[in-house]
Amino acid sequence: MSNAIAGVGTQFRRWSGTAWVKQAEITTISGPNMTREIIDVTSLDSIGGYREKIPGFRDGGTIQLGMNFTNETYEQMKADYDSDDLQSYEIVLPDDDTTTIEFTGLVTDLPIEIVGDDKISSNVTINISGEVVVNKGSGSGSN
């Protein structure tokens, strides 16, 4: 039997300064797409003709949120976009362990898509600053 879980029930929340607040109408979450730089330290006396590498900086990457347009959520994301301060966010997975993925970041992209025969939507991009932290079972509390 598989231990896979479905995405239904996943929450995206932001820290208000006193509590985690669920952001409404999120339809998709993509990321974090973490990457790591590699530094090539190959020299003329490297053994066997193989390149030698050491680890460089890690990058938390970005999160992309697909969301149905609502005034409340869009206004909150707009306030985060206008702010020069890092904001704390978390993804709460619907697994038995209440796994959370927490990070800080800046909203860097906030487009609106309006199509005549479909819902109004937005695809928000959050650029992560610092480490992405995965907590198993700690659950910051539900909202």
C-alpha positions in Angstrom: 0.0 0.0 0.0 1.3 3.4 -0.9 2.0 6.1 1.7 1.4 8.9 -0.9 -1.0 11.7 0.0 -3.2 13.9 -2.1 -2.8 17.6 -2.2 -6.4 18.3 -1.2 -6.5 19.9 2.2 -3.1 21.6 1.9 -3.0 25.1 3.3 -0.8 28.1 2.6 -0.5 30.4 5.5 1.4 33.6 6.4 2.5 34.9 9.8 0.5 37.9 11.0 2.8 38.7 13.8 0.7 36.9 16.3 -0.7 33.8 14.5 -0.6 31.8 11.3 -3.4 33.0 8.9 -4.7 30.8 6.2 -4.7 32.4 2.7 -8.0 31.7 0.9 -8.6 30.2 -2.5 -5.1 28.8 -3.2 -5.4 26.4 -6.1 -1.8 25.3 -6.7 1.5 25.5 -4.9 4.7 24.9 -6.8 8.0 24.8 -4.9 10.1 25.4 -3.1 12.5 24.7 -5.9 15.7 24.6 -4.0 19.0 24.6 -5.8 22.7 24.3 -4.8 25.7 25.8 -6.4 28.8 23.8 -7.1 32.2 25.3 -7.3 34.7 23.8 -9.7 38.1 23.5 -7.9 39.8 21.4 -10.6 43.5 22.1 -10.9 46.2 20.9 -13.3 47.3 18.3 -10.7 43.8 16.9 -10.2 44.0 13.1 -10.0 42.9 10.9 -12.9 41.7 13.7 -15.1 38.5 14.1 -13.2 37.0 17.5 -12.2 36.9 18.3 -8.5 34.0 20.2 -7.0 33.0 21.6 -3.6 29.6 22.8 -2.4 28.7 26.5 -2.8 25.7 28.4 -1.7 22.2 26.9 -1.3 19.2 28.8 -2.6 15.7 28.3 -1.3 14.4 29.2 -4.7 10.8 30.3 -5.2 7.3 29.4 -4.5 4.5 29.9 -7.0 0.9 30.2 -5.8 -2.0 29.8 -8.2 -5.0 31.4 -6.6 -8.6 32.4 -7.4 -8.8 36.1 -7.1 -10.3 37.4 -3.8 -10.0 40.9 -2.6 -8.7 39.8 0.8 -5.9 37.5 -0.3 -4.9 39.7 -3.2 -4.7 42.7 -1.0 -2.6 40.8 1.5 -0.2 39.6 -1.2 -0.1 43.2 -2.6 0.9 44.5 0.9 3.6 41.9 1.0 4.7 42.9 -2.5 4.9 46.6 -1.4 6.8 45.8 1.8 10.6 45.7 1.9 10.5 43.4 4.9 10.8 39.6 4.7 7.5 37.8 5.5 7.1 34.4 7.1 5.0 31.8 5.2 4.3 28.1 5.7 2.7 25.3 3.7 0.8 22.8 5.9 0.4 19.4 4.3 -2.6 17.2 4.9 -0.6 14.2 6.1 -1.0 12.4 9.4 2.2 14.0 10.7 0.9 17.6 10.0 4.1 18.3 8.1 4.9 22.0 7.6 7.3 23.7 5.2 8.3 27.1 6.6 10.3 29.9 4.9 10.7 33.6 4.7 10.5 35.5 1.5 9.5 38.5 -0.7 6.6 38.6 -3.1 8.3 39.4 -6.4 5.5 38.8 -9.0 1.8 39.5 -8.6 0.0 39.2 -11.9 -3.8 39.1 -12.4 -5.3 37.0 -15.3 -8.7 38.0 -16.5 -10.4 35.8 -19.1 -14.0 36.4 -20.2 -15.2 32.9 -19.9 -13.2 31.8 -16.8 -12.4 32.8 -13.2 -10.1 35.7 -12.4 -6.9 34.3 -11.1 -3.4 35.3 -10.0 -0.1 33.4 -10.0 2.0 34.9 -7.1 5.8 34.3 -7.0 7.6 34.4 -3.6 11.4 34.5 -3.7 12.7 32.6 -0.6 15.4 34.1 1.6 17.4 31.8 3.8 16.6 28.2 4.7 13.5 26.2 4.0 12.6 24.3 7.2 10.5 21.1 7.1 8.8 20.2 10.4 7.3 16.8 10.9 4.5 16.6 13.5 5.2 20.0 15.0 2.2 21.6 13.4 2.1 25.3 14.1 -1.6 24.9 14.9 -4.5 24.8 12.6 -6.5 27.8 11.5 
